Amino acid sequence: MNLLAYIIACCCLLLLPSCRRDPYDVNLDDVTIELRYYDADSLLSSQNQRTYLDVRNQLKTLDNDVYGYLFGYCYRIPVQPDTAFLRGIGLIYNDPFVKALEQEITAKFAVSKAKHHANLFEACQRMKALLPAIEPPKNVIWANSAFTSSIFCSKKSMVVGLERYLGASSKSIQKLPSNQFYEWIKEGMEERYLVRDAVLGCLNTHALEETKESYAEEMMRWGKLLYIAQKLLPDESPSVIMRYSNKDYSWALASEWAVWKYLVDEQLLYDRSEETKQSLLHEGPFTRGLPQESPDRLGQFLGYRIVEQYVEQHKPSLENLLKVPYLTLLQAYEAPEKQ
């Protein structure tokens, strides 16, 4: 081997590891963030009036948006004067159903909170490294949202409604009125989705605003958010990122061609109606317009697959991915062969 060939071979060997390196991999040791955890639910369930007032005052100082969300929106109680606040919060936490609910929350999350702390911390580290224009949350607040919502995100904080992750077999979940909480809603209240929901909620609030344009544009927005959530949570399976069971995710993969054909044949890609978006992008027992054995939100799934295909080919930074026009993503997509 002559000298020039030897040098070229050595250079190729040196470059090979960097070529193979995942561009979205982050050395977490190099990323410093501040993330505080505040367990409002455990403190409020103590049924101590002094603690009630302390939690109210601490939340107001910590994040006024969370303060208004929890006491005003979720609990619908006055925060002033003290007597009215204490009466309202006391009625909630002394209710027999809420007492039993709190016992289940304590038992369910006594150990696993530490794991969720670690996973959320690492996701926020990756967010800071891969999406430097987006400020990671500074507070994670564990709460009982009175089944109002799973996740709430303000500019500074994310609030996790722990009661919505007790699992479908929970006694408290089974007691929820079936005319408001359908079986498919209860089946989705699984702990394995907690960190995924928190991260996606943060991205949905701060990374890309909801569009008012065509269905295709909103589908691609969801595809970007889900793909980025996958990169912030690299140890989670795609089925968890999609909030699907393994069976439903397999069904969606096998039906990708059929879903794409349905959108094209029905001329739905550029439809601007809210009905189309509701049918294909929002939660439900299945995706309306498709077979009843289909999982819900197949529009989100297809958006995720289109973005995944584009990224595999072009390797944009996550920050640049947010800026890729939806038409560019659609035009680059090649539907898989019919199965």
C-alpha positions as CSV (number, residue, x, y, z in Angstrom):
1,M,0.0,0.0,0.0
2,N,1.5,3.4,-1.0
3,L,1.7,6.3,1.4
4,L,-1.3,8.2,0.0
5,A,-3.6,5.2,0.2
6,Y,-2.5,4.5,3.7
7,I,-3.3,8.1,4.8
8,I,-6.7,7.9,3.1
9,A,-7.5,4.6,4.8
10,C,-6.5,6.0,8.2
11,C,-8.7,9.1,7.7
12,C,-11.6,7.0,6.8
13,L,-11.2,4.9,10.0
14,L,-11.0,8.1,12.1
15,L,-14.1,9.5,10.5
16,L,-16.2,6.3,10.7
17,P,-17.2,6.6,14.4
18,S,-18.4,10.2,13.9
19,C,-20.4,9.2,10.8
20,R,-22.1,6.5,12.7
21,R,-22.8,8.6,15.8
22,D,-26.4,9.5,16.4
23,P,-26.7,13.3,15.8
24,Y,-29.4,13.4,18.5
25,D,-27.3,11.7,21.2
26,V,-26.5,14.0,24.1
27,N,-23.8,13.7,26.7
28,L,-26.0,14.5,29.7
29,D,-22.9,15.1,31.9
30,D,-22.3,18.3,29.9
31,V,-25.8,19.7,30.4
32,T,-26.7,21.6,33.5
33,I,-30.3,22.5,34.3
34,E,-32.4,23.4,37.4
35,L,-35.5,21.3,37.9
36,R,-37.4,21.5,41.2
37,Y,-40.0,19.0,42.3
38,Y,-42.9,20.1,44.4
39,D,-45.4,17.5,45.7
40,A,-48.5,19.7,46.2
41,D,-50.7,16.6,46.3
42,S,-49.0,14.9,49.3
43,L,-49.0,18.2,51.2
44,L,-52.7,19.0,50.5
45,S,-53.8,15.5,51.5
46,S,-52.3,16.0,55.0
47,Q,-55.6,17.7,56.0
48,N,-53.8,20.3,58.0
49,Q,-55.1,23.8,57.8
50,R,-51.6,25.4,58.3
51,T,-50.3,23.2,55.5
52,Y,-53.2,24.2,53.2
53,L,-52.3,27.9,53.6
54,D,-48.6,27.2,53.2
55,V,-49.2,25.3,49.9
56,R,-51.4,28.1,48.6
57,N,-48.8,30.7,49.4
58,Q,-45.8,28.7,48.1
59,L,-47.6,27.9,44.8
60,K,-48.4,31.6,44.3
61,T,-44.7,32.4,44.8
62,L,-43.5,29.5,42.7
63,D,-45.7,30.0,39.7
64,N,-48.8,32.2,39.7
65,D,-50.2,30.4,36.6
66,V,-50.1,27.1,38.4
67,Y,-51.7,28.7,41.5
68,G,-54.6,29.9,39.4
69,Y,-54.8,26.6,37.4
70,L,-55.0,24.3,40.5
71,F,-57.2,26.3,42.8
72,G,-59.3,28.2,40.3
73,Y,-59.6,25.9,37.3
74,C,-59.3,22.4,38.9
75,Y,-60.8,22.9,42.4
76,R,-63.0,26.0,41.6
77,I,-62.5,27.4,45.1
78,P,-61.8,31.0,46.2
79,V,-58.2,31.6,47.3
80,Q,-59.2,34.6,49.4
81,P,-60.0,35.2,52.2
82,D,-58.3,32.4,54.2
83,T,-61.6,31.2,55.7
84,A,-63.2,30.7,52.3
85,F,-60.1,29.0,50.9
86,L,-59.8,26.6,53.9
87,R,-63.5,25.7,53.7
88,G,-63.2,25.0,50.0
89,I,-60.0,22.9,50.2
90,G,-61.3,21.1,53.3
91,L,-64.5,20.0,51.5
92,I,-62.4,18.5,48.7
93,Y,-59.8,16.6,50.7
94,N,-62.3,15.4,53.4
95,D,-64.6,13.9,50.8
96,P,-64.6,10.1,51.2
97,F,-63.9,9.5,47.5
98,V,-61.0,11.8,47.5
99,K,-59.6,10.2,50.7
100,A,-59.7,6.8,49.0
101,L,-58.2,8.3,45.9
102,E,-55.3,9.8,47.8
103,Q,-54.6,6.5,49.5
104,E,-54.3,4.9,46.0
105,I,-52.1,7.7,44.7
106,T,-49.7,7.4,47.7
107,A,-49.4,3.6,47.3
108,K,-49.0,3.8,43.5
109,F,-46.3,6.4,43.4
110,A,-44.4,6.0,46.6
111,V,-41.5,4.3,44.8
112,S,-42.0,5.2,41.2
113,K,-41.8,9.0,41.6
114,A,-38.1,8.7,41.9
115,K,-37.9,7.0,38.5
116,H,-40.2,9.7,36.9
117,H,-38.0,12.4,38.5
118,A,-34.9,11.0,36.8
119,N,-36.6,10.5,33.4
120,L,-38.1,14.0,33.4
121,F,-34.7,15.5,34.4
122,E,-32.9,13.7,31.6
123,A,-35.6,14.7,29.0
124,C,-35.2,18.3,30.1
125,Q,-31.4,18.1,29.7
126,R,-31.9,16.8,26.2
127,M,-34.4,19.6,25.5
128,K,-31.9,22.2,26.5
129,A,-29.1,20.6,24.4
130,L,-31.2,19.8,21.3
131,L,-33.7,22.7,21.4
132,P,-31.7,25.6,22.8
133,A,-34.4,28.1,21.8
134,I,-36.9,26.4,24.1
135,E,-36.5,27.0,27.9
136,P,-37.0,23.7,29.8
137,P,-39.4,23.9,32.8
138,K,-38.0,24.8,36.1
139,N,-40.6,23.1,38.2
140,V,-42.4,19.7,38.1
141,I,-45.5,19.8,40.4
142,W,-47.2,16.6,41.4
143,A,-50.9,17.3,42.0
144,N,-54.4,15.9,42.1
145,S,-56.1,17.8,39.3
146,A,-59.6,16.4,40.3
147,F,-59.5,14.6,36.9
148,T,-59.4,18.0,35.1
149,S,-56.3,17.2,33.0
150,S,-53.3,15.0,32.9
151,I,-50.7,17.7,32.2
152,F,-50.7,21.5,32.5
153,C,-47.7,23.5,31.3
154,S,-47.0,27.1,32.1
155,K,-44.0,29.2,31.1
156,K,-42.0,27.9,34.1
157,S,-43.7,24.7,35.2
158,M,-45.4,21.4,34.3
159,V,-48.1,20.0,36.5
160,V,-48.8,16.3,36.5
161,G,-52.3,15.1,37.6
162,L,-51.2,11.9,39.3
163,E,-54.8,10.6,39.7
164,R,-55.0,10.2,35.9
165,Y,-52.2,7.6,36.0
166,L,-53.5,5.1,38.5
167,G,-54.5,2.6,35.8
168,A,-57.8,1.3,34.6
169,S,-58.0,-1.3,37.3
170,S,-57.8,1.2,40.1
171,K,-60.9,1.2,42.4
172,S,-61.2,4.9,42.2
173,I,-60.9,5.0,38.4
174,Q,-63.6,2.3,38.1
175,K,-65.9,4.4,40.2
176,L,-65.8,7.4,37.8
177,P,-69.1,8.0,36.1
178,S,-69.1,6.1,32.8
179,N,-71.1,8.8,31.0
180,Q,-68.2,11.2,31.4
181,F,-65.2,8.8,31.6
182,Y,-65.8,6.2,28.9
183,E,-63.9,2.9,29.1
184,W,-61.4,4.0,26.4
185,I,-60.5,7.0,28.6
186,K,-60.0,4.9,31.7
187,E,-57.9,2.4,29.7
188,G,-55.6,5.3,28.8
189,M,-54.9,6.3,32.4
190,E,-51.7,4.2,32.6
191,E,-48.6,5.2,34.5
192,R,-46.3,4.2,31.5
193,Y,-47.5,7.3,29.7
194,L,-46.8,9.8,32.5
195,V,-43.4,11.0,31.4
196,R,-44.4,10.9,27.7
197,D,-47.4,13.1,28.4
198,A,-45.4,15.6,30.4
199,V,-42.7,16.0,27.7
200,L,-45.2,16.1,24.8
201,G,-47.4,18.6,26.8
202,C,-44.3,20.9,27.2
203,L,-43.5,20.6,23.5
204,N,-47.1,21.2,22.5
205,T,-47.2,24.3,24.6
206,H,-43.8,25.8,23.8
207,A,-42.3,24.3,20.6
208,L,-45.1,24.6,18.0
209,E,-48.4,26.4,18.3
210,E,-51.6,24.8,17.0
211,T,-52.3,25.8,13.4
212,K,-55.7,27.0,12.1
213,E,-54.9,25.9,8.5
214,S,-55.4,22.6,6.7
215,Y,-55.5,19.2,8.2
216,A,-52.1,18.3,6.6
217,E,-50.4,21.2,8.3
218,E,-51.7,20.2,11.7
219,M,-50.9,16.5,11.0
220,M,-47.3,17.5,10.3
221,R,-47.2,19.6,13.5
222,W,-48.1,16.6,15.5
223,G,-45.6,14.4,13.6
224,K,-42.8,16.8,14.5
225,L,-43.8,17.0,18.2
226,L,-44.1,13.2,18.5
227,Y,-40.7,12.6,16.7
228,I,-39.0,15.2,18.9
229,A,-40.6,13.6,22.0
230,Q,-39.1,10.3,20.9
231,K,-35.6,11.9,20.7
232,L,-36.0,13.4,24.2
233,L,-37.1,10.0,25.5
234,P,-34.9,7.7,23.5
235,D,-35.5,4.7,25.8
236,E,-39.3,4.8,25.3
237,S,-40.8,2.6,22.6
238,P,-42.6,4.2,19.7
239,S,-45.8,2.6,20.9
240,V,-45.5,4.5,24.2
241,I,-44.7,7.7,22.4
242,M,-47.8,7.2,20.3
243,R,-49.8,6.3,23.4
244,Y,-50.7,3.0,21.8
245,S,-50.7,-0.6,23.1
246,N,-48.3,-2.8,21.2
247,K,-51.2,-4.4,19.4
248,D,-52.5,-1.0,18.3
249,Y,-49.1,0.1,17.2
250,S,-48.7,-3.0,15.1
251,W,-52.1,-2.4,13.5
252,A,-51.1,1.2,12.7
253,L,-47.8,0.1,11.1
254,A,-49.6,-2.6,9.0
255,S,-52.2,0.0,7.9
256,E,-49.9,2.9,7.1
257,W,-50.5,2.6,3.3
258,A,-54.2,2.3,3.7
259,V,-54.4,5.4,6.0
260,W,-52.4,7.4,3.5
261,K,-54.6,6.2,0.6
262,Y,-57.7,7.1,2.6
263,L,-56.5,10.7,3.1
264,V,-55.6,11.1,-0.6
265,D,-58.8,9.4,-2.0
266,E,-61.1,11.4,0.3
267,Q,-59.1,14.6,-0.4
268,L,-58.7,15.3,3.3
269,L,-55.1,16.5,3.3
270,Y,-56.0,20.1,2.6
271,D,-59.4,20.0,4.3
272,R,-59.7,22.9,6.8
273,S,-62.8,21.6,8.7
274,E,-62.5,21.1,12.4
275,E,-64.5,17.8,11.9
276,T,-61.6,16.3,9.9
277,K,-59.0,17.3,12.5
278,Q,-61.2,16.1,15.3
279,S,-61.7,12.7,13.6
280,L,-58.1,12.0,12.7
281,L,-56.0,13.8,15.3
282,H,-58.0,13.7,18.6
283,E,-58.4,11.0,21.2
284,G,-61.3,8.6,20.9
285,P,-62.2,4.9,20.9
286,F,-60.9,4.6,17.3
287,T,-60.2,6.9,14.3
288,R,-63.5,8.0,12.8
289,G,-63.8,7.2,9.1
290,L,-61.6,4.1,9.5
291,P,-62.4,0.6,10.8
292,Q,-63.5,0.4,14.4
293,E,-60.6,-1.9,15.2
294,S,-58.3,1.0,14.4
295,P,-56.5,2.9,17.2
296,D,-57.4,6.6,17.6
297,R,-55.3,9.5,16.3
298,L,-54.1,7.8,13.2
299,G,-53.4,11.2,11.7
300,Q,-50.9,11.8,14.4
301,F,-49.3,8.4,13.8
302,L,-49.0,9.1,10.0
303,G,-47.5,12.5,10.7
304,Y,-44.9,10.8,13.0
305,R,-44.0,8.3,10.3
306,I,-43.7,11.0,7.6
307,V,-41.4,13.0,9.8
308,E,-39.4,9.9,10.8
309,Q,-38.8,9.0,7.2
310,Y,-37.7,12.6,6.4
311,V,-35.3,12.8,9.3
312,E,-33.7,9.4,8.4
313,Q,-32.9,10.8,4.9
314,H,-31.9,14.4,5.8
315,K,-30.8,14.4,9.4
316,P,-31.8,18.0,10.3
317,S,-31.2,19.3,13.8
318,L,-34.4,19.2,15.9
319,E,-34.4,22.9,15.9
320,N,-34.3,23.0,12.1
321,L,-36.9,20.2,11.9
322,L,-39.4,22.6,13.6
323,K,-38.9,25.0,10.7
324,V,-39.3,22.5,7.8
325,P,-42.4,23.4,5.9
326,Y,-45.2,20.8,6.0
327,L,-45.3,20.6,2.2
328,T,-41.6,19.7,2.1
329,L,-42.3,16.8,4.5
330,L,-45.4,15.7,2.5
331,Q,-43.6,15.8,-0.9
332,A,-40.7,13.8,0.4
333,Y,-42.9,11.0,1.8
334,E,-43.0,7.7,0.1
335,A,-45.9,5.5,1.4
336,P,-44.9,1.9,2.2
337,E,-46.1,-0.9,0.0
338,K,-49.6,-2.2,0.6
339,Q,-49.6,-5.1,3.1
